[in-house]
Amino acid sequence: MNINNRLELIACSLFLLALTACGGGGGGDTGGGTPATTPPSTTTNGSTPGNTSGSPDNGSSAPPPTANTSRFLYMVANSEDGRYTLIKSYSIDAATGALAGIGETGREHFPGGGLIAVDPFSKFLYAEGDGKFTGYSINGATGALTSTGTSVPAHIGSDTLHFVPSGKFAYAPNMGNEDPTGTVSGYSVNAANGALSEIPGSPFPSGERSFWIAFDPSGKFAYVANALSGIWGYRIESTTGALTNIGSISEQGTNFVAVAPSGKFAYVVNYLANDISVYSIDPTTGLLTSIGPRVHTEESPGYLTFTPSGKFAYVTLAADDILVYSVDTTTGVMTSLGPATGPRSGRAAFTIEASGKFAYVGNMDLGNVSAYRVDAATGALTEIPGSPFATGALPHSLVAAGQ
């Protein structure tokens, strides 16, 4: 099997690891998890965008918005019969990590949903579905979602938004359809109401099968993972958000890129090679330089998530395991610490809330969410009392909100 055919064969797996489901969900065992309590009369319609860490910059003279400090978890899930998609909202207990239901939206409001993302200040959530990105405001006290009444068309192959640390701009890689040539769509974000406006010149050229994008904490540089052509780097124009290419690194089977919280290193997940490439980032030019041998993973690595301290990283696998690595924040070197959790059926999503104390795993085939306490000294995950929490649906995307 040639590499192009193999990449086509694993496309569905890549999207599952990207926290979305291919072809919608079917029925399945809802699992015996502890139900997350839902208060009466609090059903909301909305969703939230994904957090971005780092110091806001990007040339904005206006003061940054005040961040929501309560913590919430939002989930995109398929109904058990696979007939509709909905967004479910939960509060996170700051002391225990336990989940309590807030409400849900979907069905008529969120057909064919994909991924969700929250802006860096947890003020707005954005959901991809029905060929567009739809915005919702997040109530900072209750976590309730309310439609902003705004949406913007999504380009073919878009599945989620990624925000620069300042929240001023958002970008979406476009994998394309029949044409493998990738692009990146760019949007300016209205800080008052969350409305998106496409940046002049968008979409910007990228490599083949553009899949993921990450930013350095200063918001000056962006890096796009392209499944057929490696990593492309860009400088972000601070006023307009336009992307200017600064070079590329040849890889194949690359499906994810993450920048360490320090901004000093970039980590590239190579799905076909079953490894991770590590690069230093030049703070002036944004150029990447390899800093050593690749880090071996088990078969079919997906996505990499850092703790806020940057001392530990978790890598999802297509086989439903999650691996944990210690990270030397001075040298960037990763050291395997083994599996972080035992295997679960249909694991599709992993996220860490902003304090770094708790991590959550969406178990799609089981219809529940597992919650873990993160050991700040060792990176070990310990399941909390009451976990897993039953959801009454099949989760395939999770995002934590709140600072």
C-alpha positions, 0 to 999 in steps of 0.5 A: 500500500503506497503512502497516499492510500495509507493516509486516506485509510487512516483519515477517519482515525485521525478525525477520531483522534482530533475529537470528532467522529466519522460518520456520526455515532451509532447506538451503544452501551451507555456505560455504568458511570455516575450520572452528572447531576443536572439542575432543573430549568437550566437547559441552554443552547450553545457551545464553547471554543478551545483555550490557548495558553500564553501571554496576549500580544499581537499588537492590540492596544486595548486591554484584554477581556476579563477572563471567566474564572469558574471552570466548565466542561463542554462536550459534543456528543452523538445521541445513542441512536445516532440521529442527532448531535448535541452539546452538553455543559458541565460545571467542574468542582474546583476541589474535587474535579467532579462534574455536575450537569448544566444543560444541553443544546443541539438537535435543531440548533446543532446539526451535523456537529464537529468540534468545539473550541473556546476563546482564551478568556472563556467568554465565547464558545464556537461549534463547527457544524452544518458548514459553518462556525456558530458562536455562543457566549458563556455565562461566567457564573453558571457556564450556561451557553447562549447563542450570539446570533452570529456564524460564519461559513467554514471552508471545506475540510475545516473542523475547529477554530484555534485562537492566538493567545490574545484572542484577537484572531482565530484560524482553521486548517482546511484539509480539503476534499478531493483536492489534497492541497491545504489552506488555513482560514483566518478570522478576526474576533470581535471582543465584544460579541465574539463575531468572526470576520474572515481576514483579507487574503484568507484562506492562506496557502498551506501544505497538503492535508492541513490538519492542525495549527499551533501558536507560540505564546507571543502570538507572533508565529503559527505552525501548521501540521500537514499530513502529506507535507510536514510542518509549515511555519508562518509569521502572524501580521499583528494588525491584520492577522495575515499569515506569511510563510517563513519556511517548512520542514518535510515530514509525512503522516504528520497530524499534530503540532503543539508548542510548549507553554514556555514557547521554546519548543515545538513538538510534531506528532508523526502518525505514520512513523509512530514518533514525535519530532522535537524542535527549538523555536527561534524567538526572533524568526520563528524558525524550527531547529531539530534538537535530537532524536525522535521520541518513540510512541506506541502505534498510531499517536494522535494528539499531545496535551501539555500540563500548564506547567509544561512539565508533563505531556499526554499523547493519545493513541488510536488504540485508546491508550494515553501515554504520559511523558515528562518534559525537561523545560530547559532542553525540551527532551521528553522521557516516557513514563508509560501509560497514563490510564488503562485502555477504555473503549472508544476513547475520543477526547482528552483535555486538562482544565486550566488549573492543571489539577484535573483531566477528562477523557470522553469515552465515546463507545461507553457514553461517559466521561472519566475524570482524573486528578493530575499529580503535579510532581509525577504526572500520574493520573488518578481517577476521582471518586464518582468517575466515570460520569454518565452523559446519556450520549456518546461524547466525541469532543471535549473542551474545558473553559475557565481560567 
